[in-house]
């Protein structure tokens, strides 16, 4: 039981963090859309949070290696909770002001980035102190992410309908505070200390450059990051703008918005469980390529071609089931290829690169809906998704998935939520 404390307390911190961010992901766009009626403003606010989040992940990597993930995770979650309360206070004091909201959510994003990188950098120590294989820890982490996101999405729709989007933000603040308390009070003190084999001390710039050189030298990782960056861009347009606009256009309430996201992440939990059970026996490249094809374009086209909630939820469930296989495959590849002494730096760079286009995704979704209409935006998004997810069949570097290297005792972040 004492050995397992590291694993379960770390997973609990992840649950709290995911619950909080899922609430804000639904509550803030809904508030902006209801308050302004503007898809462009909705995309702008979503982008204002994501851009600092991505940059902060890059900046935080060398600090995580030098100071350890524990300190940064605690500080980041605590300060994020305070910033979210600031967003709530701005609504309570004067209603919706888009410029003020843009500034506040930018602060939230800048604080969340380091906290997320720091918690992911703890994975090797969590595995060591719990006596669990790295593959089990990363597999459980993927399932926890999906499950917490499912619960958070469903609960967010219900809470927003009951108390309003502004008061629902308090749930995010409480969840982030709980994450910080769990890391500080329950996680063993040895977990999250600086990596002992990080090499001789060097300047911040050289430390960051070393991680960048490693990532640039691995063609498979670069191909995966590029592909995931584009699909994340399209997914952000889908979740932050296209689906909320579809819900309001068809006169549905926030509970339908929560249902759609919960259906995706809920079925992805089942997919992750199947991947953990049988994934190691399946051809890695084929599963990766086919799962991406199923998980992407059909969702966009379903929303464009029907107004039936039951039908779009059915398509989303199938896509979510397929998507559950993706993070375990990507996580296994990263575990095999990233040296432990570069963990914080390369983890931050991989994650930030995979998220780098997401701020543009929210803006793109808003502009497309405004200029071309919702259905055209959805059809075009599906076509771009299909083109991107065909890459593993055409780009030679993806063939390296069939020839995994000997794994090192390292870990890496999941590049998409």
C-alpha positions, 0 to 999 in steps of 0.5 A: 500500500505504501509503495502504491501511494506514489502512483495513486496520489499522482493519478489523483492529482491528474484527475483533479487537474483534468476535471478543472480544465475540462470545466473551463474548456466548456464554460468559458466558450459557452459564456462568450458565445452566449454573451456576445453571439460571436463565433469570432470572439469565442475563438479569440478567447480560446486562443488567448488561453492556448497561446501562452499555454504552449509558450509556457510549456517550452519555457518551463522545460529546463526549469523542470529538469533543474528544480524538479517537477514537484515545486513547479506543479504545486506553484502552477496549480495554486496560481492557476486557481487564483487566476480562475477566481479572477475570471469569475470575479470579473464576471460577477463584478461587471459582466462580460468584457472580452478584452479583460477576459482575454487577459485573464485567460492568458494568465491562466494558460501561462500558469497551466503550461508549466504545471502540466509539464511538471506533472508529466515529468514525474512519471519515472519517479512515480513508476520507481516508487510504486514498483510499476512498469512505465508502460502501466503508469502511462497507460493508467494516466491515459485512461485517467485523462479520458475518464476525468475528461468524460466526467468533467464534460458531462458534469460541466453541461449539467452545472452550467445549465443549473448555476450558469457558466460564471459560477461553474468556473469555481469548480475549475478553481477548486479542482486545481487547488485540490491538485496542488494539495494532493501533490504537496500533501500526499505524493511522497517527497522523493517524487518530483525532485530534480533528475540526478543524471541531468549532467553538469550545470549549464545556462538556460539557453544551452539547456533548452537548445540541447533538448531542441537538438535532440528533437530535431534529430529524430525524424519519427518524433518530428513527423508525429509532432507535425501530424498531431499539431495539425489535427490538434488545430482542427480539433480545437476549432471543432471543440471551441467553436464548431460544436458550440455553434452547432449546438446553439444553431439547432436550439440545444442547451449546454447539456447537449454540448457536455453530452457530445464531449463526454461521448467522445472521451467516454468511448476513448476510455474504452479504447485506451483499455483495449489498447492497454490489454491487446495493443502490444500485440497489434501492428503499431503503424497500422493501428495508429494510421487507421485509428486516426482516420476513424477518429478524425474526419467522420466527426466533422462530416456528421455535424455538417450533414445531420441535426440529429443528436443521436446520430452525431453522438453515435459517430463521436462514440466510434471516433472516440473508441478509435482515438483511445489507441492513439495516446498509448502508441504515441506515449510508448514511442516517446518513452522509448526514444527520449533520454531521461536527462532531457526529460523536462526539456524534450517533454515540454518541446514535444507537448508545446509543438503538438499544441502550437497550432491550437490557438490558430484553430480556435480563430480559424473556426470562428472566422470560417463560421463567420465567413462561410457558414457552419456547414462549410466550415465543418465539411472543410475541417473534415477534408483537411483532417482526412488529408492530414491523417493519410500521412502515415501511409505516405511519409517514410519516417513513420515506418520507424514505428515498426522498428522500436528502439530499446526503451530507456527509463523515461517518460513523456507527455501526452501531446493532445487532450 
